[in-house]
Amino acid sequence: MLDEEKKRIRREILALRDALPGAEREKMSSSICRRFSRLPMLKDCRGVMIFLSFGSEVNTDYIIEWLWKENKRVFVPLCKPRTREMEIFPITGFADLEPGYFGIREPKKDLQPPAAKKDIDMVVVPAVAFDRRGYRVGYGGGYYDRFLAGLNIPKVGLSFSCQMIPEAPVDRFDQAVNGVLTEKGFIETKP
């Protein structure tokens, strides 16, 4: 029942997000980047893990470029479909990336070894939908929930405001974020 509800939310919210005109998505992504750069929790962060945007997601390239300009280390995920685990790798430029699983950009295979969770001070989390408690409906692989479990650092979700839902279905493995940043502002979440 829970899985069916998540599938329904994915269909509906992805249709909404995909329907946003490209120019509007880019404008909102730029606005989200400006808001991100003013987050107080970012001040003492030296290393930030951030997802590499794909399709109609918030364009994270703006944030990644800003992080580099601020001399912060940028770490990106590499999903391992066989084990459903995620590793993180530092990147210093977009040339460190290549098309990977489902055409999603990922770190090049020669960027070895992976970094440790202790190298990051914040995680920027993707989702299909978020609620005001910080729970999310992801893409269904469970990669982020496994990665975030037991990680005691700020976790910030990025989404367009149309991706906010009243309440996400939650199971015992779901991990909440500390806040969600949209083009309209930062929502401090309360699980």
Buried (B, 14 or more C-beta within 10 A) or exposed (E): EEEEEBEEBBEEBBEBBEEBEEEEBBEBBBBBBEBBBEBEBBEEBEBBBBBBBBEBBBBBBBBBBBBBEEEBBBBBBBBEEEEEEBBBBBBEEEEBBEEBEEEBBBBBEEBEEBBEBEBBBBBBBBBBBBBBBBBBBBBEEBBBBBBBEEEEBBBBBBBBEBBBBEEBBBEEEBBBBBBBBBBEEBBEBEE
